[in-house]
Amino acid sequence: KVPKLYFAHSTAVHQYNCVTNTLKKNGFLQLGLSKKEENIAGRWTLLWGGHLKPEQLRTFKPSQCTNHFPSSWQLGRKDLLWRNIARLRRKYPRDFDITPPSFILPEDVKAWEMERDANPKTLWILKPIGSSCGRGIRVLTKDSTVTAKKPAVIQRYVHQPLLLNGYKFDLRVYVVVTSLDPLKVYLNADGLVRIATQKYSTSSKSLSVRTMHLTNYSVNKHSEKYVKNMGATGGSSPDAKRTLAGAEDEESEEEGSAFGEDAGQDDTTASKWDFSELRAHLIKEGHDWGKLWSGIEDVVVKTMIAAEPAMASVWHRGTPLDPRTGAPLQSCFEVYGFDIMIDDKLKAWLLEVNVSPSLSSSSPLDKRIKTKLIADTLTLVGLKAMDHRQLSKDMRAERQNRLLGIEKGPSVAKSRNANAVQSIRTVSEFSEADWELIMDTHDEYMRRGNLERVFPLADSVDYYSEFFQTLRYSNTVLAKWLSLGGPKVFEVAAGTREPGAAPRKV
C-alpha cells in the first residue's frame, strides 16, 4: 500500500493559494494543526510555516522538511545582511562590491555624519532594519538629520539607476536554496519588474515623492497611474485594464509594480512586467542582457556565501548528519525574494533580501510566476511519502536500544577530510558516501524545472570557493565531482551499457 502524502500549514503565517492549491492538486492532503501541535513532528511530509528553532528541527523524521532555515534573518534583517557582506567586503573589496555602502544605527551615526559631510552631493536612504512595504523609508541629503534611537540602516542611494522610459525600477528575483551544507542555490528564470509610477528625478523638491523613489507595490498601488496587469502572458497584454487606486486584491504584502513598454501610453498599458519583457526591451535599447543576468547571478551567490557561516552553524545544531552521505539531513529549504537595482552601467546592486516574500497574486501575471515558482520548488525539493507509524516505531526502538547500550547511533559514512578529497584525481576514488551525496545532488538538479542552478557550477565553483569561511567536506566533494566532469560522468560510453564512471560496487 502506497503511503499517503500529507502537509501541514502553520496558523502563524499567511496561507497562500499558490502553495496550498499546488500541493492539493498534486495529491497532498492537508492536516489540521492546532497551536499546540505546530512544532510537533507528526505525520506530515512538509510543514509550511514560520522559522523553527534548532531544537524543534531535531524532532523531525528523516523524510520531513520545512520551508525555512533557522536563522535566515542573517539575510532578512538589513543590519545583519550588511554585517555579513561587509565582513567579506573588507577582505575582498572588489569582489564584494555588491551592495551600496551602509551604516547601522545607532552605533554608526557619527561615522555616517562624517561620510555625509565629506560627500555633500551624495544621497542616502534610511530603512528600519526589519520593516517591509516601504514603511519608515526616507531619502536623506547633506542637510538631513537623523535620530539614533531606533535601529535602522542608512544605505548609499543608487542615484544613477537604469531607467525604463524615464521611470525607476528594480527587480524581485526569486532564489531557492535547498541546502546550506553543501550550499546549493537556484535562481528562478522569471521574476517581477517593479517600476515607480512617477518619472525619476533627483531634484531636492522631489525627494519626498515616494511613488518616484520607491518601487514597492504597497506604495505605488495607490497612485492614479498604477495599472494592474490583467493578462497572464506579460505587461503589454491587450487585456490590461486600469484598476482603481487602492482597489481590493489578493495582495497582502510587498509586491512589484512595473510600467508598460510604450512611454506614451501611461493610461492604457499594464504596470507590471516579467523578465522576458524586460529582456526584450533592454535588448531593443542596445543593452547586454547576458552581462546583466550574469551580474545578478554573481550577487545572489556571494550574498549566500556571506550569510552561510552563521546560517549553517545554527542549522547544524538542529539537524543530524545523514549516515548515507555524511552531510546534514535535508530538513529545510527556502524561497527568498532578492530586491536588486540595476545602475546605468548595468551593474547589479543588492538592496535587501526578503525571507518571506509575498506569494499572493494581485494579477494573472503574479499568479503565473508565483504558482510556477512554488511548483518547481516543491518538485526540486523532492518530497517523499513515508509510513509515519512504522517510521515512528523504528525511531523509538532505535532510541531505546541506544539508551540500553544495545546499539550505537548510525555512523556517518565519511572516510576522509576535505583536504584529502581535494587530492582526488579520478571519480573512481570517491567513497560510497561521496557517491550518495553526488547522486542526491544530481537527482535534484534533474528535477529543477524552470529553476537554474547558480551554485555550485563547474565553471565558477573554484572562484567562489575562495570566499567560504569554512572548508566543508560536502562542498569539496561536489566541487571535485564537477571539476572531473560533473553530470558527464553518467553518460553511457559508446559500445557499453554502463556510464563511463559509476559508484564502486559493494
DRENKOLSE-229321 format. One line per 10 residues: their letters; for each residue x, y, z of C-alpha. Coordinates in nm, 3 decimals. Example, Ala and Ser with C-alpha at 12.3 -4.5 7.8 and 13.67 -1.06 7.14 Angstrom:
<rs>
as> 1.230/-0.450/0.780; 1.367/-0.106/0.714 $
</rs>
This chain:
<rs>
kvpklyfahs> 0.000/0.000/0.000; 0.140/0.339/-0.103; 0.159/0.582/0.193; -0.048/0.898/0.165; 0.123/1.236/0.137; 0.036/1.500/0.396; 0.129/1.861/0.451; 0.060/2.090/0.744; 0.029/2.467/0.735; 0.112/2.676/1.040 $
tavhqyncvt> -0.151/2.923/1.157; 0.130/3.167/1.234; 0.181/3.263/0.868; -0.046/3.369/0.581; -0.190/3.082/0.378; -0.123/3.144/0.008; -0.338/2.986/-0.261; -0.039/2.910/-0.483; 0.108/2.694/-0.204; -0.200/2.504/-0.083 $
ntlkkngflq> -0.354/2.460/-0.428; -0.030/2.330/-0.578; 0.007/2.073/-0.301; -0.356/1.960/-0.308; -0.368/1.928/-0.687; -0.062/1.705/-0.671; -0.209/1.458/-0.425; -0.120/1.606/-0.086; -0.376/1.604/0.194; -0.378/1.896/0.438 $
lglskkeeni> -0.369/1.823/0.808; -0.532/2.045/1.065; -0.277/2.192/1.302; -0.357/2.341/1.639; -0.127/2.591/1.804; -0.008/2.325/2.049; 0.080/2.091/1.762; 0.250/2.341/1.532; 0.604/2.245/1.627; 0.549/1.873/1.680 $
agrwtllwgg> 0.666/1.641/1.404; 0.352/1.447/1.310; 0.260/1.250/1.000; 0.314/1.534/0.754; 0.594/1.537/0.497; 0.601/1.916/0.462; 0.542/2.180/0.728; 0.482/2.521/0.571; 0.518/2.781/0.840; 0.745/3.022/1.020 $
hlkpeqlrtf> 1.105/2.992/1.134; 1.164/2.699/1.369; 1.431/2.674/1.635; 1.706/2.409/1.611; 1.555/2.206/1.894; 1.227/2.191/1.701; 1.407/2.066/1.390; 1.555/1.783/1.595; 1.205/1.633/1.632; 1.174/1.587/1.253 $
kpsqctnhfp> 1.168/1.243/1.098; 1.419/1.184/0.813; 1.161/1.243/0.537; 1.017/1.563/0.685; 1.109/1.917/0.590; 1.001/2.276/0.638; 1.018/2.589/0.422; 1.260/2.798/0.630; 1.612/2.758/0.760; 1.658/2.869/1.120 $
sswqlgrkdl> 1.848/3.198/1.144; 1.769/3.310/0.791; 1.728/3.656/0.942; 2.102/3.673/0.876; 1.975/3.757/0.526; 1.641/3.916/0.604; 1.743/4.175/0.862; 1.907/4.467/0.689; 2.167/4.523/0.961; 2.274/4.157/0.973 $
lwrniarlrr> 2.282/4.136/0.594; 2.519/4.433/0.579; 2.741/4.293/0.858; 2.776/3.962/0.675; 2.860/4.121/0.341; 3.086/4.385/0.498; 3.294/4.109/0.662; 3.390/3.972/0.321; 3.400/4.317/0.164; 3.685/4.415/0.395 $
kyprdfditp> 3.883/4.110/0.281; 3.778/4.116/-0.087; 3.681/4.479/-0.158; 3.643/4.447/-0.535; 3.470/4.109/-0.537; 3.213/4.202/-0.272; 3.119/4.546/-0.400; 2.768/4.403/-0.444; 2.556/4.627/-0.222; 2.571/5.002/-0.154 $
psfilpedvk> 2.785/5.103/0.147; 2.572/5.115/0.461; 2.580/5.238/0.818; 2.397/5.074/1.108; 2.219/5.297/1.356; 2.262/5.384/1.631; 2.629/5.280/1.658; 2.740/5.417/1.320; 2.560/5.752/1.327; 2.880/5.953/1.378 $
awemerdanp> 3.058/5.763/1.101; 2.768/5.833/0.866; 2.769/6.204/0.951; 3.139/6.222/0.866; 3.078/6.041/0.535; 2.781/6.268/0.459; 2.986/6.583/0.524; 3.275/6.453/0.311; 3.040/6.380/0.017; 2.773/6.653/0.027 $
ktlwilkpig> 2.625/6.564/-0.314; 2.559/6.201/-0.221; 2.205/6.090/-0.144; 2.127/5.830/0.122; 1.825/5.618/0.207; 1.722/5.529/0.562; 1.549/5.195/0.624; 1.426/5.038/0.951; 1.609/4.708/0.996; 1.305/4.481/0.989 $
sscgrgirvl> 1.025/4.662/0.810; 0.875/4.598/0.466; 0.629/4.756/0.221; 0.825/5.084/0.221; 0.735/5.166/0.581; 0.971/5.412/0.751; 1.190/5.468/0.443; 1.309/5.818/0.354; 1.574/5.975/0.131; 1.846/6.179/0.305 $
tkdstvtakk> 2.065/6.466/0.184; 2.357/6.661/0.328; 2.109/6.870/0.526; 1.924/6.575/0.677; 1.948/6.484/1.042; 1.856/6.150/1.193; 1.781/6.039/1.545; 1.974/5.732/1.655; 1.704/5.599/1.886; 1.559/5.320/1.669 $
paviqryvhq> 1.766/5.052/1.492; 1.797/5.132/1.121; 2.032/5.116/0.825; 2.143/5.412/0.616; 2.238/5.295/0.269; 2.401/5.496/-0.008; 2.135/5.578/-0.266; 2.188/5.435/-0.616; 2.140/5.778/-0.772; 2.209/5.677/-1.133 $
plllngykfd> 1.977/5.380/-1.182; 1.894/5.234/-1.519; 1.556/5.377/-1.618; 1.268/5.243/-1.825; 1.126/5.530/-2.025; 1.233/5.769/-1.751; 1.098/5.562/-1.462; 1.299/5.399/-1.182; 1.262/5.022/-1.143; 1.405/4.732/-0.952 $
lrvyvvvtsl> 1.379/4.354/-0.979; 1.224/4.097/-0.750; 1.447/3.796/-0.811; 1.332/3.464/-0.666; 1.607/3.244/-0.522; 1.567/2.888/-0.391; 1.819/2.732/-0.152; 1.780/2.360/-0.086; 2.082/2.312/0.140; 2.345/2.509/0.329 $
dplkvylnad> 2.586/2.214/0.364; 2.655/2.158/0.082; 2.545/2.501/-0.038; 2.301/2.461/-0.329; 2.150/2.776/-0.480; 1.896/2.805/-0.763; 1.767/3.113/-0.944; 1.417/3.130/-1.087; 1.429/3.225/-1.455; 1.131/3.457/-1.418 $
glvriatqky> 1.051/3.731/-1.171; 0.887/4.070/-1.137; 0.999/4.407/-1.270; 0.878/4.675/-1.028; 0.861/5.032/-1.156; 0.775/5.357/-0.983; 0.474/5.547/-1.113; 0.634/5.896/-1.120; 0.918/5.984/-1.358; 1.257/5.983/-1.187 $
stsskslsvr> 1.433/6.299/-1.069; 1.698/6.376/-0.810; 1.574/6.730/-0.759; 1.565/6.822/-0.390; 1.196/6.907/-0.429; 1.116/6.551/-0.541; 1.293/6.354/-0.268; 0.976/6.317/-0.064; 0.777/6.175/-0.357; 0.752/5.810/-0.255 $
tmhltnysvn> 0.600/5.691/-0.584; 0.909/5.825/-0.762; 1.185/5.686/-0.541; 1.023/5.365/-0.407; 0.918/5.076/-0.629; 0.716/4.882/-0.369; 0.378/4.757/-0.484; 0.228/4.862/-0.149; 0.334/5.222/-0.221; 0.257/5.251/-0.592 $
khsekyvknm> -0.077/5.068/-0.598; -0.237/5.383/-0.451; -0.112/5.601/-0.738; -0.361/5.709/-1.003; -0.106/5.598/-1.264; -0.086/5.241/-1.136; -0.238/4.989/-1.379; -0.298/4.624/-1.296; -0.189/4.361/-1.547; -0.498/4.155/-1.633 $
gatggsspda> -0.319/3.930/-1.881; -0.131/3.614/-1.789; 0.143/3.648/-2.050; 0.305/3.986/-1.990; 0.283/4.356/-1.924; 0.174/4.463/-2.273; -0.128/4.234/-2.294; -0.428/4.386/-2.476; -0.639/4.263/-2.185; -0.468/4.504/-1.947 $
krtlagaede> -0.715/4.736/-1.777; -0.682/5.011/-1.518; -0.754/4.922/-1.159; -0.880/5.186/-0.920; -0.623/5.311/-0.673; -0.646/5.105/-0.356; -0.884/4.851/-0.515; -0.916/4.523/-0.330; -0.692/4.240/-0.445; -0.531/3.928/-0.306 $
eseeegsafg> -0.200/4.102/-0.237; -0.129/4.148/0.132; 0.244/4.216/0.139; 0.516/4.390/-0.061; 0.496/4.331/-0.431; 0.627/4.479/-0.753; 0.482/4.741/-0.982; 0.606/4.796/-1.335; 0.542/5.008/-1.639; 0.433/4.938/-1.993 $
edagqddtta> 0.661/4.932/-2.295; 0.528/5.249/-2.461; 0.606/5.560/-2.259; 0.336/5.749/-2.443; 0.061/5.516/-2.320; 0.076/5.563/-1.943; -0.302/5.532/-1.910; -0.358/5.216/-2.111; -0.051/4.995/-2.065; -0.020/4.740/-1.784 $
skwdfselra> 0.201/4.835/-1.492; 0.393/4.511/-1.443; 0.646/4.316/-1.648; 0.807/3.978/-1.623; 1.176/3.921/-1.703; 1.114/3.815/-2.064; 0.955/4.153/-2.138; 1.238/4.337/-1.965; 1.493/4.136/-2.163; 1.323/4.217/-2.493 $
hlikeghdwg> 1.301/4.585/-2.405; 1.667/4.614/-2.297; 1.795/4.424/-2.600; 1.592/4.656/-2.821; 1.760/4.951/-2.644; 2.104/4.801/-2.719; 2.185/4.671/-2.369; 2.370/4.346/-2.299; 2.120/4.121/-2.121; 2.376/3.844/-2.072 $
klwsgiedvv> 2.605/4.079/-1.881; 2.318/4.199/-1.663; 2.197/3.846/-1.582; 2.550/3.724/-1.501; 2.583/4.014/-1.259; 2.260/3.915/-1.086; 2.376/3.555/-1.051; 2.705/3.675/-0.901; 2.526/3.894/-0.645; 2.298/3.607/-0.540 $
vktmiaaepa> 2.581/3.356/-0.491; 2.804/3.597/-0.300; 2.518/3.702/-0.074; 2.451/3.340/0.020; 2.822/3.276/0.081; 2.835/3.583/0.309; 2.550/3.455/0.528; 2.647/3.086/0.508; 2.872/3.066/0.820; 2.611/3.200/1.062 $
masvwhrgtp> 2.315/3.021/0.900; 2.488/2.683/0.863; 2.608/2.692/1.224; 2.253/2.724/1.359; 2.116/2.471/1.110; 2.378/2.216/1.216; 2.263/2.244/1.577; 1.917/2.117/1.482; 1.993/1.872/1.202; 2.172/1.538/1.246 $
ldprtgaplq> 2.405/1.403/0.981; 2.273/1.169/0.716; 2.461/0.839/0.765; 2.446/0.778/0.389; 2.621/1.099/0.279; 2.793/1.249/0.583; 2.608/1.577/0.513; 2.322/1.713/0.728; 1.977/1.569/0.662; 1.798/1.798/0.420 $
scfevygfdi> 1.529/1.914/0.660; 1.491/2.269/0.527; 1.463/2.468/0.208; 1.378/2.833/0.149; 1.247/3.072/-0.116; 1.395/3.423/-0.099; 1.299/3.743/-0.271; 1.615/3.934/-0.365; 1.549/4.302/-0.442; 1.808/4.416/-0.695 $
middklkawl> 1.866/4.755/-0.856; 2.045/4.795/-1.190; 2.250/5.111/-1.246; 2.312/5.288/-1.576; 2.627/5.077/-1.633; 2.427/4.752/-1.595; 2.583/4.674/-1.257; 2.353/4.482/-1.022; 2.319/4.614/-0.665; 2.159/4.416/-0.384 $
levnvspsls> 1.914/4.632/-0.189; 1.771/4.375/0.053; 1.655/4.016/0.088; 1.302/3.909/0.183; 1.297/3.574/0.366; 0.917/3.553/0.342; 0.837/3.714/0.006; 0.473/3.768/-0.072; 0.322/3.484/-0.273; -0.016/3.650/-0.318 $
ssspldkrik> -0.143/3.734/-0.665; -0.263/4.082/-0.750; -0.286/3.990/-1.120; -0.282/3.688/-1.353; 0.085/3.766/-1.418; 0.166/3.731/-1.047; -0.034/3.410/-1.030; 0.153/3.257/-1.323; 0.501/3.346/-1.196; 0.443/3.253/-0.832 $
tkliadtltl> 0.248/2.933/-0.891; 0.518/2.804/-1.129; 0.783/2.908/-0.875; 0.619/2.707/-0.596; 0.551/2.405/-0.819; 0.913/2.399/-0.937; 1.044/2.449/-0.583; 0.843/2.163/-0.434; 0.944/1.937/-0.725; 1.308/2.036/-0.675 $
vglkamdhrq> 1.295/1.955/-0.303; 1.166/1.606/-0.382; 0.906/1.546/-0.110; 0.884/1.178/-0.020; 0.595/0.967/0.104; 0.651/0.794/0.436; 0.478/0.541/0.659; 0.479/0.766/0.964; 0.359/0.495/1.204; 0.633/0.249/1.110 $
lskdmraerq> 0.895/0.523/1.098; 0.797/0.648/1.446; 0.808/0.290/1.576; 1.155/0.234/1.430; 1.286/0.563/1.570; 1.154/0.483/1.920; 1.314/0.139/1.909; 1.645/0.286/1.793; 1.648/0.543/2.074; 1.558/0.276/2.332 $
nrllgiekgp> 1.835/0.046/2.211; 2.091/0.326/2.230; 1.985/0.404/2.587; 2.025/0.037/2.678; 2.361/0.019/2.502; 2.239/-0.248/2.263; 2.338/-0.049/1.957; 2.504/0.280/1.883; 2.362/0.560/1.674; 2.409/0.543/1.298 $
svaksrnana> 2.767/0.604/1.198; 2.836/0.871/0.941; 2.985/0.723/0.625; 3.265/0.973/0.580; 3.606/0.821/0.526; 3.835/1.127/0.497; 3.857/1.502/0.539; 3.803/1.781/0.288; 4.174/1.825/0.222; 4.203/1.458/0.122 $
vqsirtvsef> 3.911/1.497/-0.122; 4.092/1.784/-0.294; 4.371/1.544/-0.392; 4.135/1.306/-0.576; 4.232/1.267/-0.942; 3.961/1.035/-1.080; 3.596/0.976/-0.993; 3.676/0.616/-0.906; 3.839/0.744/-0.586; 3.510/0.875/-0.443 $
seadwelimd> 3.376/0.677/-0.148; 3.029/0.524/-0.129; 2.913/0.817/0.088; 3.056/1.062/-0.165; 2.852/0.897/-0.441; 2.536/0.915/-0.231; 2.587/1.290/-0.196; 2.667/1.329/-0.565; 2.363/1.127/-0.674; 2.130/1.320/-0.442 $
thdeymrrgn> 2.262/1.645/-0.589; 2.234/1.523/-0.948; 1.882/1.387/-0.896; 1.778/1.721/-0.750; 1.927/1.905/-1.047; 1.728/1.686/-1.287; 1.407/1.800/-1.112; 1.487/2.172/-1.144; 1.213/2.273/-1.392; 1.233/2.647/-1.459 $
lervfplads> 1.496/2.695/-1.188; 1.862/2.724/-1.285; 2.141/2.622/-1.050; 2.387/2.905/-0.992; 2.595/2.729/-0.726; 2.779/2.501/-0.750; 2.870/2.517/-1.119; 3.174/2.365/-1.289; 3.294/2.691/-1.444; 3.271/2.903/-1.126 $
vdyyseffqt> 3.297/2.677/-0.823; 3.672/2.729/-0.786; 3.633/3.109/-0.796; 3.361/3.113/-0.528; 3.526/2.850/-0.307; 3.790/3.104/-0.205; 3.528/3.312/-0.024; 3.394/3.044/0.211; 3.494/3.091/0.573; 3.497/2.716/0.636 $
lrysntvlak> 3.617/2.440/0.403; 3.323/2.199/0.425; 3.353/1.835/0.325; 3.031/1.822/0.124; 3.113/2.141/-0.073; 3.454/1.996/-0.154; 3.309/1.666/-0.280; 3.071/1.843/-0.519; 3.340/2.083/-0.638; 3.573/1.794/-0.714 $
wlslggpkvf> 3.298/1.598/-0.892; 3.218/1.899/-1.112; 3.584/1.952/-1.194; 3.609/1.586/-1.305; 3.316/1.613/-1.545; 3.008/1.650/-1.328; 2.693/1.505/-1.495; 2.902/1.390/-1.792; 3.036/1.101/-1.582; 2.690/0.942/-1.604 $
evaagtrepg> 2.681/0.939/-1.984; 2.691/0.589/-2.128; 3.017/0.523/-2.309; 2.998/0.411/-2.672; 2.961/0.034/-2.713; 2.884/-0.027/-2.344; 2.580/-0.046/-2.119; 2.730/0.144/-1.829; 2.832/0.506/-1.781; 3.195/0.599/-1.811 $
aaprkv> 3.214/0.630/-1.432; 2.993/0.478/-1.166; 2.996/0.417/-0.790; 3.203/0.126/-0.676; 3.004/-0.192/-0.624; 2.985/-0.309/-0.262 $
</rs>
